[in-house]
Structure formats: C-alpha cells, structure tokens
Amino acid sequence: MKGNYRWVVVALLFFATTINYLDRQVIGLLKPTLEKELNWSETDYSFIVMCFTASYAIGLLAFGKVIDKIGSKMGYAISIVIWSFAAMAHALAKTSFGFGAARAALGAGEAGNFPAAIKTVAEWFPKRERALATGIFNSGANIGAMVAPIMVPWILGAYGWQEAFIITGAIGFIWLALWWWFYEVPAKHTSVTSEELAHIQSEEETSEVAPIAWSKLFGYRQTWVFIVGKFFTDPIWWFFLFWLPSYFSTTFALDLKKPSLHLAILFTCTSIGSIGGGYISGYFIKKGWPVYKARKYSMFFFALCAVPIIGARWATDIWQAVFLISIAASAHQAWSANIFTTVSDMFPKHAVSSVVGIGGLAGSLGGVIFPYIIGVILDSYKADQALSAGYNVIFVACGCAYLFAWLLIHFISPQMKAVQS
C-alpha cells in the first residue's frame, strides 16, 4: 500500500497558514475601534500596514535563504515563535508608532511561512501533486481570514481589543508542538512507507543540477516570472485582508463589533478557489499537458475571473458586493496556488525557498506601495464625503492586475522551462 503520510504534512502546513492569516488580519477587524481610540486617519493606518509589508519583504528574503540552509523543520519553528510573540505584543502598544513596531515584528516572523511551506511541498510531493498540495495548504489563508471575522469581534466584545491580540497570538505555540512532534523529511520519517517514498521521488530531477549561488538567481528568467507574478498581485490580497472590513463598514454600515457572516462567507469561497486552482492545473498535467502549459492556461483563466470585481462599484446591496469580491478573491488564491508551484517546477529543491523569498520580497514591495496609494486615495475621497467612490477606483486596479501580470510573465518566459546550470 502506497501510504498517505504526505497529506498529514499538508494538514500541518494548512493549519500553520491558517494561524498566519488569523494573526495578520486581527488589526483589520479592530481598525474602527483603534481608529477611535488612537485617532488614526486612513493614511496613518496605511503606514501601519506598510510597516508590516516592508518588514515582511525583508523577512522573506532572509528566511528564503536561511530555510534553504537549515531546513524546513527548524526554519518553520523559528518563524512561528517570532510571529506569535509579535502578535501578542500588539496588546502592549499604546500609540501608532507602537503598533507599527509590533506589525514590523509580526511581518518579519510571518515571512517564514511560505518559503518553508513551499520547500516542504517540494520535498514531499511529485510535481503532478504539488499544485493541489499547495492549494490545500494555501487555503489556510482563507480559513484564517474566515475565522477572524467571527472570532475577533466575539473576543473584542467579551474581553477587549488587547485580549484579541493575545489569544490569537498564543495559538501558534500549540501548532509548534505538533510540528516538532510529527514532522521530518520523507527519507527519515518512520511513518513513510517505501512505496510512498518511491512515489514522492518518482519525479526527481533526472540530471544533476549544480547548486545555484543566491546572487545568480536574479540572472534567470524563471526567477523574474515569479517576481512579476507576485509584485503585481500580492498587493491585491493585502487590500482584501486589511481594507475589506472597513469597506463594508463604511459603504454598507456593517457592524464590525459583531461576528460578520459576510466576511466569513467571502473568505470561505476563496478556499474553494485555492484548492480548485491547484486541482485544475494538476488535472491538465494528468491528461498529458506539459507542466508549463497547464500552469499558464490555468493562470490565464484565473486572471479573467478577477475582472468582475470592477463591477462592485455598481453594487447597491452588500450581498452583491460580497458575490463580486468573492469571485476575485477566489481567483487570487487559485492564481497563488499556481504561481507558487511554478517555483518548484522550474528550480531544483535546494533553491526553492530562496526563489520564494525573492518573489515574496517583490510581492511585499508591491504591498508597501499599494497601501500608500490606497491611503492617499481614500483620504482624498473622504474629504469629499465620497469614500465609496475611492474604493471604486481601487477595484478597477484589482480587476486589471492579474491580466497585466500574466502578459508580462508570458513575455518573460513563454514556456517557463526548468533551469539548467
């Protein structure tokens, strides 16, 4: 019997990613409360978000390189310890500067999640299963974002905003104990059968690829495929996480002090997009399509699915807006499951975390620039008492970003071939 322990590993990655996004979304749900207590403007809030994304960018670069050296087990452990303490430290903040510092520490720690998770998938799965495995663990981002609108308002109402940060932050230490107990690389794991190990290794690189110096990764077109794919699309997801609660509050009078069914449903839909996106490209590969063709055609379809968010500007009912934004957010997660998997398609395992870190840096730099633009746009429209019109401008950018990124990727590397060194 082949054995299925690799899916236990995916479950661990899924729960880590759930916690990762639960911790980072807490501030978005507490934004109206903290705005009143600390007298934040939209620009103030955008700078706090930028502290997170800038630190996240630097952390991705560092963790990508470090995890390729020390391995996923230790790298993941270090990452979650840092981000869990940082999440809890928000409760001590009294000023905008204090929140900025706590967000920076959170970003630095959370940066280890995806480099470690993608490297783990590359070690535990053959190529034909990697997009599905990535889609499953990446759907944890949506579950975290789904749980937060229910959990955080309840904690806020029962205990206060400080406790919301402390309780959600402490969950990471429970996962750490499970990770340390259950995880090891396949060749050393006692729960992996010889048949499953053979399955995992069935699509190993057939030719020896010499180690690639970190600085030389920037010379490969394949690296720039990932950089471009992340730079233009990651900021859209940051917007969904950090501004959608405020958008629904200001445009449709959604009470964020109560559990939000609207946001929970929206982010539940994105889980379908994440898993479905991974399944679709894997299905095409099993049908005999070349790997690059399966990934690229799937990503083009997901890019098209993001376009309808532009229609949110004409939504007259909150459920209409939820429907249109759910499609775009689901498309993002389907896109994400595939763009992450292209790294392990194109690069040898020893370089995967480094490339993920570099691309993640690019995505986070976009996530620094876009929040600043959002803050300026929303503050300018707030002055005219037309804040919803400001969101309409942002929705147009969200709807076009994926097609623009796909066209650049196609121009850079039409067939996304594996690197040869």
C-alpha positions as CSV (number, residue, x, y, z in Angstrom):
1,M,0.0,0.0,0.0
2,K,1.4,3.4,-1.1
3,G,0.7,5.3,2.1
4,N,-0.6,8.9,2.6
5,Y,1.5,10.5,5.3
6,R,2.4,13.3,2.9
7,W,-1.2,14.6,3.3
8,V,-0.7,14.8,7.1
9,V,2.2,17.1,6.4
10,V,-0.1,19.2,4.2
11,A,-2.5,19.4,7.1
12,L,0.2,20.8,9.3
13,L,1.1,23.4,6.6
14,F,-2.6,24.2,6.3
15,F,-3.0,24.9,10.0
16,A,0.2,27.0,10.1
17,T,-1.1,29.1,7.2
18,T,-4.5,29.5,8.9
19,I,-2.8,30.8,12.1
20,N,-0.6,33.0,10.0
21,Y,-3.5,34.8,8.4
22,L,-5.6,34.9,11.5
23,D,-2.8,36.8,13.3
24,R,-2.3,39.3,10.5
25,Q,-6.0,40.0,9.9
26,V,-6.8,40.9,13.5
27,I,-5.9,44.5,13.1
28,G,-8.1,45.0,10.1
29,L,-11.2,43.9,12.1
30,L,-10.2,46.1,15.0
31,K,-9.5,49.1,12.8
32,P,-12.7,51.0,13.6
33,T,-12.2,50.5,17.3
34,L,-8.5,51.5,17.2
35,E,-9.2,54.5,14.9
36,K,-11.4,55.9,17.6
37,E,-9.1,55.2,20.5
38,L,-5.9,56.4,18.7
39,N,-7.4,58.9,16.3
40,W,-6.0,57.3,13.2
41,S,-6.5,58.7,9.7
42,E,-6.6,56.4,6.6
43,T,-3.0,57.4,5.9
44,D,-2.0,56.6,9.5
45,Y,-3.5,53.1,9.1
46,S,-1.8,52.7,5.7
47,F,1.6,53.4,7.2
48,I,1.0,50.8,9.9
49,V,0.1,48.3,7.1
50,M,3.3,49.4,5.3
51,C,5.4,48.6,8.4
52,F,4.1,45.0,8.2
53,T,4.6,44.6,4.5
54,A,8.1,46.2,4.4
55,S,9.3,44.0,7.3
56,Y,7.6,41.0,5.6
57,A,9.5,41.8,2.4
58,I,12.9,41.8,4.2
59,G,11.9,38.8,6.2
60,L,11.0,36.8,3.1
61,L,14.4,37.5,1.6
62,A,16.2,36.4,4.8
63,F,14.0,33.4,5.6
64,G,14.2,32.1,2.0
65,K,18.0,31.9,2.2
66,V,18.1,30.6,5.7
67,I,15.5,27.9,5.3
68,D,17.4,26.5,2.2
69,K,20.3,26.1,4.6
70,I,18.8,24.9,7.9
71,G,15.8,23.1,6.5
72,S,12.0,23.4,6.8
73,K,11.6,22.0,10.3
74,M,13.9,24.4,12.2
75,G,13.1,27.3,9.8
76,Y,9.3,27.0,10.4
77,A,9.8,26.7,14.2
78,I,11.8,29.9,14.3
79,S,9.3,31.7,12.1
80,I,6.2,30.9,14.2
81,V,7.9,31.7,17.5
82,I,8.8,35.2,16.3
83,W,5.4,35.9,14.8
84,S,3.4,34.5,17.7
85,F,5.3,36.7,20.3
86,A,4.9,39.7,17.9
87,A,1.2,39.1,17.5
88,M,0.7,39.1,21.3
89,A,2.9,42.2,21.7
90,H,0.2,44.3,19.9
91,A,-1.6,44.3,23.2
92,L,1.1,46.4,24.7
93,A,1.0,49.1,22.0
94,K,-0.4,52.5,23.1
95,T,0.5,54.6,20.0
96,S,0.5,54.4,16.3
97,F,4.3,54.0,16.5
98,G,3.9,51.1,18.9
99,F,1.5,49.4,16.5
100,G,3.9,50.0,13.6
101,A,6.7,48.3,15.6
102,A,4.6,45.4,16.5
103,R,3.4,45.0,12.9
104,A,7.0,45.1,11.7
105,A,8.0,42.3,14.1
106,L,4.9,40.3,13.0
107,G,5.8,40.7,9.3
108,A,9.4,39.6,10.0
109,G,8.2,36.4,11.7
110,E,5.4,35.6,9.3
111,A,7.7,35.8,6.3
112,G,9.0,32.3,7.1
113,N,5.7,30.6,6.4
114,F,5.6,30.4,2.7
115,P,9.3,29.7,2.0
116,A,9.1,26.8,4.5
117,A,5.8,25.5,3.2
118,I,6.7,25.6,-0.5
119,K,10.0,23.9,0.3
120,T,8.2,21.2,2.3
121,V,5.8,20.6,-0.6
122,A,8.7,20.2,-3.0
123,E,10.3,17.7,-0.6
124,W,7.1,15.6,0.0
125,F,5.3,15.6,-3.4
126,P,5.9,14.8,-7.1
127,K,5.3,17.7,-9.5
128,R,1.9,16.4,-10.6
129,E,0.6,16.7,-7.0
130,R,2.3,19.9,-5.9
131,A,-0.2,22.4,-7.1
132,L,-3.0,20.6,-5.3
133,A,-0.9,20.3,-2.1
134,T,-0.1,24.0,-2.4
135,G,-3.7,24.9,-3.0
136,I,-4.8,22.9,0.1
137,F,-2.3,24.5,2.5
138,N,-2.7,27.9,0.9
139,S,-6.5,27.7,1.6
140,G,-5.5,28.1,5.2
141,A,-5.0,31.7,4.4
142,N,-8.7,31.8,3.6
143,I,-9.8,29.9,6.7
144,G,-7.8,32.2,8.9
145,A,-9.4,35.2,7.2
146,M,-12.8,33.4,7.6
147,V,-12.4,32.6,11.2
148,A,-11.1,36.0,12.2
149,P,-14.4,37.9,11.5
150,I,-16.2,35.6,13.8
151,M,-13.6,35.1,16.5
152,V,-12.2,38.6,16.8
153,P,-15.4,40.5,17.3
154,W,-16.5,38.0,19.9
155,I,-13.3,38.4,21.9
156,L,-13.5,42.2,21.5
157,G,-17.0,42.3,22.9
158,A,-16.3,39.8,25.7
159,Y,-12.8,40.9,26.8
160,G,-11.4,43.8,24.8
161,W,-9.1,44.5,21.9
162,Q,-5.9,43.7,23.8
163,E,-7.1,40.2,24.6
164,A,-7.9,39.7,20.9
165,F,-4.2,40.0,20.1
166,I,-3.1,37.9,23.0
167,I,-5.4,34.9,22.4
168,T,-4.9,34.7,18.7
169,G,-1.2,35.1,19.0
170,A,-0.9,32.3,21.6
171,I,-2.4,29.7,19.2
172,G,0.9,29.5,17.3
173,F,2.6,27.7,20.2
174,I,0.1,24.9,20.1
175,W,0.9,24.3,16.4
176,L,4.7,24.5,17.1
177,A,4.4,21.5,19.5
178,L,2.6,19.4,16.8
179,W,5.0,20.4,14.1
180,W,8.0,19.4,16.2
181,W,6.4,16.1,17.1
182,F,5.1,15.0,13.7
183,Y,7.4,16.4,11.1
184,E,10.6,15.1,9.5
185,V,11.9,14.9,5.9
186,P,10.4,11.9,4.0
187,A,13.6,9.8,3.8
188,K,14.0,9.9,7.6
189,H,10.3,9.6,8.6
190,T,9.3,6.4,10.3
191,S,5.7,6.7,9.1
192,V,6.6,6.9,5.4
193,T,6.4,3.5,3.6
194,S,8.9,2.5,1.0
195,E,6.1,2.7,-1.6
196,E,5.1,6.2,-0.6
197,L,8.8,7.3,-0.6
198,A,9.1,5.9,-4.2
199,H,6.0,7.8,-5.2
200,I,7.4,11.1,-3.7
201,Q,10.7,10.6,-5.5
202,S,9.1,9.5,-8.8
203,E,9.7,12.8,-10.5
204,E,13.0,13.8,-9.1
205,E,15.3,15.9,-11.3
206,T,16.9,13.3,-13.7
207,S,20.0,15.4,-14.3
208,E,22.3,16.8,-11.7
209,V,21.8,20.5,-11.2
210,A,24.7,22.2,-9.6
211,P,24.0,24.4,-6.6
212,I,23.0,27.9,-7.7
213,A,24.6,30.9,-5.9
214,W,21.9,33.1,-4.4
215,S,23.1,36.2,-6.2
216,K,22.9,34.3,-9.6
217,L,19.2,33.6,-9.2
218,F,18.4,37.1,-10.4
219,G,20.0,36.2,-13.8
220,Y,17.4,33.6,-14.6
221,R,14.2,34.5,-16.5
222,Q,12.4,31.9,-14.3
223,T,13.1,34.0,-11.2
224,W,11.6,37.0,-12.9
225,V,8.5,35.1,-13.8
226,F,7.8,34.6,-10.1
227,I,8.9,38.2,-9.2
228,V,6.5,39.7,-11.6
229,G,3.7,37.3,-10.7
230,K,4.0,38.3,-7.1
231,F,4.7,42.0,-7.4
232,F,1.5,42.9,-9.3
233,T,-0.9,40.5,-7.5
234,D,0.1,40.2,-3.8
235,P,-0.9,43.8,-3.1
236,I,-4.4,43.0,-4.2
237,W,-4.6,40.3,-1.5
238,W,-3.2,42.7,1.1
239,F,-6.1,45.1,0.2
240,F,-8.7,42.3,0.6
241,L,-7.3,41.4,4.1
242,F,-6.7,44.9,5.5
243,W,-9.4,47.1,3.9
244,L,-12.4,44.9,3.1
245,P,-13.8,45.1,6.6
246,S,-13.5,48.9,6.6
247,Y,-15.0,49.0,3.0
248,F,-18.1,47.0,4.1
249,S,-18.4,49.1,7.3
250,T,-18.3,52.5,5.5
251,T,-20.2,51.6,2.4
252,F,-22.8,49.2,3.8
253,A,-22.8,50.1,7.5
254,L,-21.6,46.6,8.5
255,D,-21.1,46.4,12.3
256,L,-17.6,45.1,12.9
257,K,-18.2,44.7,16.6
258,K,-20.4,41.7,15.8
259,P,-19.4,38.5,14.1
260,S,-19.5,39.1,10.3
261,L,-21.3,36.4,8.2
262,H,-20.5,38.4,5.1
263,L,-16.7,38.3,5.5
264,A,-16.8,34.7,6.7
265,I,-18.7,33.6,3.5
266,L,-16.4,35.7,1.3
267,F,-13.2,34.1,2.6
268,T,-14.8,30.6,2.7
269,C,-15.3,31.0,-1.1
270,T,-11.6,31.7,-1.5
271,S,-10.8,28.3,0.0
272,I,-12.7,26.8,-2.9
273,G,-10.6,28.9,-5.3
274,S,-7.3,27.9,-3.7
275,I,-8.0,24.1,-3.7
276,G,-9.7,24.2,-7.1
277,G,-6.9,26.2,-8.6
278,G,-4.4,23.6,-7.6
279,Y,-6.6,20.8,-8.8
280,I,-7.3,22.2,-12.2
281,S,-3.6,22.5,-13.3
282,G,-2.9,19.1,-11.8
283,Y,-5.8,17.7,-13.8
284,F,-4.4,19.0,-17.0
285,I,-1.0,17.6,-16.2
286,K,-2.5,14.1,-15.6
287,K,-4.2,14.5,-19.0
288,G,-0.8,14.8,-20.7
289,W,-0.4,18.6,-20.9
290,P,3.2,19.9,-20.5
291,V,3.6,21.3,-17.0
292,Y,4.2,24.9,-18.1
293,K,1.1,24.8,-20.4
294,A,-1.2,23.5,-17.6
295,R,0.0,26.2,-15.2
296,K,-0.1,29.1,-17.7
297,Y,-3.5,28.4,-19.2
298,S,-4.9,27.9,-15.7
299,M,-3.4,31.2,-14.5
300,F,-4.9,33.0,-17.6
301,F,-8.4,31.7,-16.7
302,F,-8.0,32.9,-13.1
303,A,-6.8,36.3,-14.3
304,L,-10.0,36.6,-16.2
305,C,-12.0,35.6,-13.2
306,A,-10.7,38.6,-11.3
307,V,-12.0,41.2,-13.8
308,P,-15.7,41.2,-12.5
309,I,-14.6,42.9,-9.3
310,I,-14.7,46.2,-11.3
311,G,-18.5,45.8,-11.2
312,A,-18.5,46.2,-7.4
313,R,-18.8,50.0,-8.0
314,W,-22.4,49.5,-9.1
315,A,-23.4,47.2,-6.2
316,T,-26.4,48.6,-4.4
317,D,-26.6,45.7,-1.8
318,I,-23.9,44.3,0.4
319,W,-24.5,40.7,-0.9
320,Q,-23.9,41.9,-4.5
321,A,-20.6,43.3,-3.4
322,V,-19.8,40.1,-1.5
323,F,-20.5,38.0,-4.6
324,L,-18.3,40.0,-6.9
325,I,-15.4,40.4,-4.5
326,S,-15.6,36.7,-3.6
327,I,-15.0,35.7,-7.3
328,A,-12.0,38.0,-7.5
329,A,-10.6,36.9,-4.1
330,S,-11.1,33.2,-5.1
331,A,-9.3,33.9,-8.4
332,H,-6.4,35.4,-6.5
333,Q,-6.0,32.2,-4.3
334,A,-6.2,30.0,-7.4
335,W,-3.6,32.1,-9.1
336,S,-1.5,32.0,-5.9
337,A,-1.6,28.2,-5.7
338,N,-0.2,28.0,-9.3
339,I,2.4,30.8,-9.2
340,F,3.9,29.3,-6.0
341,T,4.1,25.9,-7.7
342,T,5.9,27.3,-10.7
343,V,9.0,27.8,-8.5
344,S,9.3,24.0,-7.8
345,D,8.5,23.4,-11.4
346,M,11.4,25.5,-12.6
347,F,14.0,25.3,-9.9
348,P,15.8,22.4,-8.1
349,K,14.7,21.8,-4.5
350,H,17.9,23.4,-2.9
351,A,16.9,26.7,-4.5
352,V,13.1,26.7,-3.9
353,S,13.0,28.6,-0.6
354,S,15.4,31.2,-1.9
355,V,13.3,31.9,-5.0
356,V,10.1,32.0,-3.0
357,G,11.8,34.5,-0.7
358,I,12.9,36.7,-3.6
359,G,9.5,36.7,-5.2
360,G,7.8,37.2,-1.8
361,L,10.0,40.3,-1.4
362,A,8.8,41.6,-4.7
363,G,5.2,41.0,-3.7
364,S,5.7,42.7,-0.4
365,L,7.3,45.7,-2.0
366,G,4.2,46.0,-4.1
367,G,2.3,45.6,-0.8
368,V,4.2,48.6,0.6
369,I,3.5,50.8,-2.4
370,F,-0.2,49.9,-2.9
371,P,-1.3,50.6,0.7
372,Y,0.2,54.1,0.5
373,I,-1.7,54.7,-2.7
374,I,-4.9,53.4,-1.1
375,G,-4.4,55.7,1.9
376,V,-4.0,58.7,-0.3
377,I,-7.0,57.8,-2.5
378,L,-9.3,57.1,0.4
379,D,-8.3,60.2,2.4
380,S,-8.8,62.4,-0.7
381,Y,-12.3,61.0,-1.3
382,K,-13.1,61.1,2.4
383,A,-12.6,64.9,2.2
384,D,-15.3,65.0,-0.4
385,Q,-17.6,62.7,1.7
386,A,-17.5,60.1,-1.1
387,L,-15.3,57.3,0.4
388,S,-17.1,54.6,-1.6
389,A,-16.0,56.3,-4.8
390,G,-12.4,55.9,-3.6
391,Y,-12.9,52.2,-3.3
392,N,-14.3,52.0,-6.8
393,V,-11.0,53.4,-8.2
394,I,-9.2,50.7,-6.3
395,F,-11.5,47.9,-7.6
396,V,-10.5,48.8,-11.1
397,A,-6.8,48.3,-10.3
398,C,-7.7,45.0,-8.6
399,G,-9.6,43.7,-11.7
400,C,-6.8,44.5,-14.1
401,A,-3.7,43.5,-12.1
402,Y,-3.8,39.7,-12.9
403,L,-4.1,40.0,-16.7
404,F,-1.3,42.5,-16.7
405,A,0.9,40.2,-14.7
406,W,0.1,37.2,-16.9
407,L,1.0,39.2,-20.0
408,L,4.4,40.1,-18.5
409,I,5.0,36.5,-17.5
410,H,4.3,35.3,-21.0
411,F,6.7,37.9,-22.4
412,I,9.5,37.0,-20.0
413,S,9.3,33.2,-20.4
414,P,6.7,31.8,-22.7
415,Q,7.4,28.1,-21.8
416,M,8.7,28.5,-18.2
417,K,11.4,25.9,-18.7
418,A,13.3,24.3,-15.8
419,V,16.7,26.0,-15.1
420,Q,19.9,24.4,-16.3
421,S,23.1,25.2,-14.6
